[in-house]
């Protein structure tokens, strides 16, 4: 169930995810950049101005107020990075010899103790991305059909990822 690696990137804590898809890089790029695609797997409605310095607008996340970020890197269809609050999201796509694509997603964290929480959240989100790219119905990470977050979080903590950050909407 643990699908992330804890690491440090530029001296900051981070969690990394790697996925391989049987789709061309352009298809995966569309899934991670286009609003109509993002709504099926990303935790917020995200509008991304695809240029370095461009604005990213996040809305409609039931656990966060709307916010904005800034595009830090953009090299279609290979690289996208942007800020989200004090965190950063980095996506790198690589074309594979078989025509598929490898996606590496790194969430650079503001605080070390958010690693388990964010790792569990991105595991759920990327599970929905997996569904979208395989043609299954993907209702988004907040839907009733998404992988339940709590068991993923519990497994992530048990695996030793740093934890202790506030969990929104916890009972």
Buried (B, 14 or more C-beta within 10 A) or exposed (E): EBBBEBEEBEEBBBBBBBBEBEBBBEBBBBBBBBEEBBBBBBBBBBBBBBEEEBEBBBEEBEEBEEBBBBBBBBEEBBBBBBBBEEBBBBBBBBBEEEEBBBBBBBBBBBBBBBBBBBBBBBBBBBBBBBBBBEEEEBBBBBEEEBBEBEEBBBBBBEEEBBBEBEBEEEE
